[in-house]
Amino acid sequence: MEGKRLIKRERRSRILTISPVRSRAVTAASEMSRALRDSEDAREVLMSFVGSLKDEEIDLLRDFVRD
């Protein structure tokens, strides 16, 4: 995973710390952007995504779009 730049390793003395390079949210957003970019029908991708959301998640999305 380090070769794919998903994690970074840091050694201090005898302690090796491994941590993600990007947050899970940033990674998920990047994957969604890639899916939209690579798709022949971005509208269908978005419709499928929104169709899979729970009501609370749709409310969050609506609030975000309004702002």
C-alpha positions in Angstrom: 0.0 0.0 0.0 2.9 2.3 0.5 3.9 1.9 -3.1 0.4 3.0 -4.1 0.7 6.0 -1.8 -2.2 5.0 0.3 -0.2 4.9 3.6 3.0 6.5 4.9 5.4 4.9 7.3 7.3 6.9 9.9 9.9 5.4 12.2 10.9 7.1 15.4 13.4 5.2 17.4 11.9 1.6 17.6 8.4 2.7 16.9 6.9 2.4 13.4 3.9 4.5 12.8 1.7 3.7 9.7 -1.0 6.2 8.8 -3.2 6.8 5.8 -2.1 9.5 3.4 -5.6 10.7 2.7 -8.8 10.4 4.8 -11.4 7.9 3.9 -13.8 10.7 2.9 -11.3 12.2 0.5 -10.6 8.7 -1.0 -14.3 8.0 -1.5 -14.8 11.4 -3.1 -12.0 10.8 -5.5 -13.4 7.4 -6.4 -16.8 9.0 -7.1 -15.2 11.7 -9.2 -13.3 9.1 -11.2 -16.5 7.1 -11.7 -18.3 10.2 -13.1 -15.4 11.1 -15.3 -14.9 7.6 -16.7 -18.6 7.0 -17.3 -20.4 7.6 -20.6 -23.5 8.7 -18.6 -22.7 10.8 -15.5 -26.4 11.3 -14.9 -27.0 7.6 -14.6 -24.1 7.2 -12.2 -25.4 10.0 -10.0 -29.0 8.6 -10.2 -27.7 5.2 -9.1 -25.6 6.7 -6.3 -28.5 8.9 -5.0 -30.9 5.9 -5.3 -28.7 3.9 -2.9 -28.7 6.6 -0.2 -30.7 6.5 3.0 -33.3 9.3 3.6 -31.0 10.9 6.2 -28.1 11.0 3.7 -30.4 12.5 1.0 -31.3 15.2 3.5 -27.6 15.9 4.1 -27.0 16.1 0.4 -29.9 18.5 -0.1 -28.6 20.7 2.7 -25.2 20.8 1.1 -26.5 21.7 -2.3 -28.7 24.5 -0.9 -25.7 26.1 0.8 
